[in-house]
Amino acid sequence: QVQLVESGGGLVQPGGSLRLSCAASGFTFGISVMSWYRQAPGKERELVAAIASPGGITNYADSVKGRFTISRDNPKNTVYLQMNSLKPEDTAVYYCSALVRSTANYWGKGTLVTVSS
């Protein structure tokens, strides 16, 4: 049973930092592409970052390049999203996603990030 559990969301001031974590289980994590998506109120879900395995190949939305970093720890079956220089427009529910066997996407339930003074 594929399971993705996000954590690390919360309230942060503009310019601050936050690190999201996604604990994965139920599939072969080490060979699966992992991604972070986000959805703000009234907006479509968008891809934030993705990482292949082995690591080293990443993809970022233009809006977060230079500020966010995706990484993975395969022995721990965990993917991270380090978010720096946060802006109010980064406020959204952030979802972890896994591409399993190159045929199906799975999603966590999300963690809320609020960037506000």
Contacts in CASP RR format, 6 or more apart in sequence:
PFRMAT RR
TARGET T0000
AUTHOR 0000-0000-0000
METHOD contacts of the structure
MODEL  1
QVQLVESGGGLVQPGGSLRLSCAASGFTFGISVMSWYRQAPGKERELVAA
IASPGGITNYADSVKGRFTISRDNPKNTVYLQMNSLKPEDTAVYYCSALV
RSTANYWGKGTLVTVSS
1 25 0 8 1.000
1 26 0 8 1.000
2 24 0 8 1.000
2 25 0 8 1.000
2 26 0 8 1.000
2 27 0 8 1.000
2 98 0 8 1.000
2 100 0 8 1.000
2 106 0 8 1.000
3 24 0 8 1.000
3 25 0 8 1.000
3 26 0 8 1.000
4 22 0 8 1.000
4 23 0 8 1.000
4 24 0 8 1.000
4 96 0 8 1.000
4 97 0 8 1.000
4 98 0 8 1.000
4 106 0 8 1.000
4 107 0 8 1.000
4 108 0 8 1.000
5 22 0 8 1.000
5 23 0 8 1.000
5 96 0 8 1.000
5 108 0 8 1.000
5 109 0 8 1.000
6 20 0 8 1.000
6 21 0 8 1.000
6 22 0 8 1.000
6 94 0 8 1.000
6 95 0 8 1.000
6 96 0 8 1.000
6 108 0 8 1.000
6 109 0 8 1.000
6 110 0 8 1.000
6 111 0 8 1.000
7 20 0 8 1.000
7 21 0 8 1.000
7 22 0 8 1.000
7 23 0 8 1.000
7 111 0 8 1.000
8 18 0 8 1.000
8 19 0 8 1.000
8 20 0 8 1.000
8 21 0 8 1.000
8 111 0 8 1.000
9 18 0 8 1.000
9 20 0 8 1.000
9 94 0 8 1.000
9 111 0 8 1.000
9 112 0 8 1.000
9 113 0 8 1.000
10 18 0 8 1.000
10 111 0 8 1.000
10 112 0 8 1.000
10 113 0 8 1.000
10 114 0 8 1.000
11 114 0 8 1.000
11 116 0 8 1.000
12 18 0 8 1.000
12 86 0 8 1.000
12 113 0 8 1.000
12 114 0 8 1.000
12 115 0 8 1.000
13 86 0 8 1.000
13 115 0 8 1.000
13 116 0 8 1.000
13 117 0 8 1.000
14 86 0 8 1.000
14 87 0 8 1.000
14 88 0 8 1.000
14 115 0 8 1.000
14 116 0 8 1.000
14 117 0 8 1.000
15 84 0 8 1.000
15 85 0 8 1.000
15 86 0 8 1.000
15 87 0 8 1.000
15 115 0 8 1.000
16 84 0 8 1.000
16 85 0 8 1.000
16 86 0 8 1.000
16 115 0 8 1.000
17 82 0 8 1.000
17 83 0 8 1.000
17 84 0 8 1.000
17 85 0 8 1.000
17 86 0 8 1.000
18 83 0 8 1.000
18 86 0 8 1.000
18 113 0 8 1.000
19 80 0 8 1.000
19 81 0 8 1.000
19 82 0 8 1.000
19 83 0 8 1.000
20 36 0 8 1.000
20 80 0 8 1.000
20 81 0 8 1.000
20 83 0 8 1.000
20 94 0 8 1.000
20 96 0 8 1.000
20 111 0 8 1.000
20 113 0 8 1.000
21 78 0 8 1.000
21 79 0 8 1.000
21 80 0 8 1.000
22 34 0 8 1.000
22 36 0 8 1.000
22 78 0 8 1.000
22 79 0 8 1.000
22 80 0 8 1.000
22 81 0 8 1.000
22 96 0 8 1.000
22 108 0 8 1.000
23 77 0 8 1.000
23 78 0 8 1.000
24 34 0 8 1.000
24 77 0 8 1.000
24 78 0 8 1.000
24 79 0 8 1.000
24 96 0 8 1.000
24 98 0 8 1.000
25 77 0 8 1.000
27 98 0 8 1.000
27 100 0 8 1.000
27 101 0 8 1.000
27 106 0 8 1.000
28 100 0 8 1.000
29 53 0 8 1.000
29 74 0 8 1.000
29 77 0 8 1.000
29 98 0 8 1.000
30 53 0 8 1.000
30 72 0 8 1.000
30 74 0 8 1.000
30 77 0 8 1.000
31 53 0 8 1.000
32 53 0 8 1.000
32 98 0 8 1.000
32 99 0 8 1.000
32 100 0 8 1.000
33 50 0 8 1.000
33 51 0 8 1.000
33 52 0 8 1.000
33 53 0 8 1.000
33 98 0 8 1.000
33 99 0 8 1.000
34 50 0 8 1.000
34 51 0 8 1.000
34 53 0 8 1.000
34 70 0 8 1.000
34 72 0 8 1.000
34 79 0 8 1.000
34 96 0 8 1.000
34 97 0 8 1.000
34 98 0 8 1.000
34 99 0 8 1.000
35 47 0 8 1.000
35 48 0 8 1.000
35 49 0 8 1.000
35 50 0 8 1.000
35 51 0 8 1.000
35 96 0 8 1.000
35 97 0 8 1.000
35 98 0 8 1.000
35 99 0 8 1.000
36 47 0 8 1.000
36 48 0 8 1.000
36 49 0 8 1.000
36 50 0 8 1.000
36 70 0 8 1.000
36 79 0 8 1.000
36 81 0 8 1.000
36 94 0 8 1.000
36 95 0 8 1.000
36 96 0 8 1.000
36 97 0 8 1.000
37 45 0 8 1.000
37 46 0 8 1.000
37 47 0 8 1.000
37 48 0 8 1.000
37 94 0 8 1.000
37 95 0 8 1.000
37 97 0 8 1.000
37 107 0 8 1.000
38 45 0 8 1.000
38 46 0 8 1.000
38 48 0 8 1.000
38 90 0 8 1.000
38 92 0 8 1.000
38 93 0 8 1.000
38 94 0 8 1.000
38 95 0 8 1.000
38 113 0 8 1.000
39 45 0 8 1.000
39 46 0 8 1.000
39 92 0 8 1.000
39 93 0 8 1.000
39 95 0 8 1.000
40 89 0 8 1.000
40 91 0 8 1.000
40 92 0 8 1.000
40 93 0 8 1.000
43 92 0 8 1.000
45 95 0 8 1.000
46 61 0 8 1.000
47 59 0 8 1.000
47 61 0 8 1.000
48 60 0 8 1.000
48 61 0 8 1.000
48 64 0 8 1.000
48 68 0 8 1.000
48 70 0 8 1.000
48 81 0 8 1.000
48 94 0 8 1.000
49 58 0 8 1.000
49 59 0 8 1.000
49 60 0 8 1.000
49 61 0 8 1.000
49 64 0 8 1.000
49 68 0 8 1.000
49 69 0 8 1.000
49 70 0 8 1.000
49 81 0 8 1.000
50 58 0 8 1.000
50 59 0 8 1.000
50 70 0 8 1.000
51 57 0 8 1.000
51 58 0 8 1.000
51 59 0 8 1.000
51 70 0 8 1.000
51 71 0 8 1.000
51 72 0 8 1.000
51 79 0 8 1.000
52 58 0 8 1.000
53 72 0 8 1.000
53 74 0 8 1.000
55 72 0 8 1.000
58 70 0 8 1.000
60 66 0 8 1.000
60 68 0 8 1.000
60 70 0 8 1.000
63 89 0 8 1.000
64 83 0 8 1.000
64 90 0 8 1.000
67 83 0 8 1.000
67 84 0 8 1.000
67 85 0 8 1.000
67 86 0 8 1.000
68 81 0 8 1.000
68 82 0 8 1.000
68 83 0 8 1.000
68 84 0 8 1.000
69 81 0 8 1.000
69 82 0 8 1.000
69 84 0 8 1.000
70 79 0 8 1.000
70 80 0 8 1.000
70 81 0 8 1.000
70 82 0 8 1.000
71 79 0 8 1.000
71 80 0 8 1.000
71 82 0 8 1.000
72 78 0 8 1.000
72 79 0 8 1.000
72 80 0 8 1.000
73 79 0 8 1.000
73 80 0 8 1.000
79 96 0 8 1.000
81 94 0 8 1.000
83 90 0 8 1.000
83 113 0 8 1.000
86 113 0 8 1.000
86 115 0 8 1.000
87 115 0 8 1.000
88 115 0 8 1.000
88 116 0 8 1.000
89 115 0 8 1.000
90 113 0 8 1.000
90 115 0 8 1.000
91 113 0 8 1.000
91 114 0 8 1.000
91 115 0 8 1.000
91 116 0 8 1.000
92 112 0 8 1.000
92 113 0 8 1.000
93 110 0 8 1.000
93 111 0 8 1.000
93 112 0 8 1.000
93 113 0 8 1.000
94 110 0 8 1.000
94 111 0 8 1.000
94 112 0 8 1.000
94 113 0 8 1.000
95 107 0 8 1.000
95 108 0 8 1.000
95 109 0 8 1.000
95 110 0 8 1.000
96 107 0 8 1.000
96 108 0 8 1.000
96 110 0 8 1.000
97 105 0 8 1.000
97 106 0 8 1.000
97 107 0 8 1.000
97 108 0 8 1.000
98 105 0 8 1.000
98 106 0 8 1.000
99 105 0 8 1.000
100 106 0 8 1.000
END
